[in-house]
Amino acid sequence: MTTHGDLLREHQDAIVQRWIADILATYPEQATAAFGRERDRFANPVGHSVRVGTQGIVAALCDGMDPDRI
């Protein structure tokens, strides 16, 4: 039987990328381009935080953590 966690894990990379794109889309266009392009955490702390935080949230959901605790 497939669980929610299994489905999330199967599509984890796509989910993370979509969430990051949706989050960055809330910023002005120039900022979105910079946040999405620069990978250095010191040169781009906002983009880095969005990527790391989103990956952590999705990983926690995949592992079955209670969404209210995330």
C-alpha positions in Angstrom: 0.0 0.0 0.0 1.3 3.4 -1.0 1.5 6.0 1.8 1.5 9.7 1.7 5.1 9.7 2.6 5.9 7.3 -0.3 4.1 9.6 -2.8 5.9 12.6 -1.4 9.3 10.9 -1.6 8.6 9.8 -5.1 8.0 13.4 -6.2 10.2 15.1 -3.6 12.5 16.9 -6.0 9.7 18.2 -8.2 7.8 19.4 -5.1 10.8 21.2 -3.7 11.5 22.9 -7.0 7.9 24.0 -7.4 7.6 25.3 -3.9 10.9 27.3 -4.3 9.7 28.7 -7.6 6.3 29.7 -6.0 8.0 31.3 -3.0 10.5 33.3 -5.1 7.7 34.4 -7.4 6.3 36.5 -4.5 9.4 38.8 -4.7 9.9 41.5 -7.4 11.2 40.1 -10.7 14.8 41.3 -10.3 15.0 39.8 -6.8 13.6 36.5 -8.0 16.2 36.3 -10.7 19.0 37.0 -8.2 17.6 34.7 -5.5 17.2 31.8 -8.0 20.6 32.2 -9.7 23.2 32.8 -7.0 23.9 29.6 -5.0 26.4 31.0 -2.5 24.8 31.2 0.9 26.8 34.3 1.9 26.1 36.2 -1.4 22.5 35.1 -1.4 21.2 34.4 2.1 17.5 34.7 1.2 17.8 32.3 -1.7 19.8 29.9 0.4 17.4 30.0 3.3 14.4 29.4 1.0 16.2 26.4 -0.6 17.4 24.8 2.7 14.1 25.5 4.5 11.9 24.2 1.7 14.1 21.0 1.4 13.8 20.5 5.2 10.0 20.9 5.3 9.5 18.5 2.4 11.9 16.0 4.0 10.0 16.2 7.3 6.7 15.6 5.6 8.2 12.6 3.7 9.3 11.2 7.0 5.8 11.4 8.4 6.4 14.3 10.8 3.2 15.9 12.1 2.6 18.9 9.9 1.6 20.9 13.0 5.1 20.4 14.4 6.9 21.6 11.2 
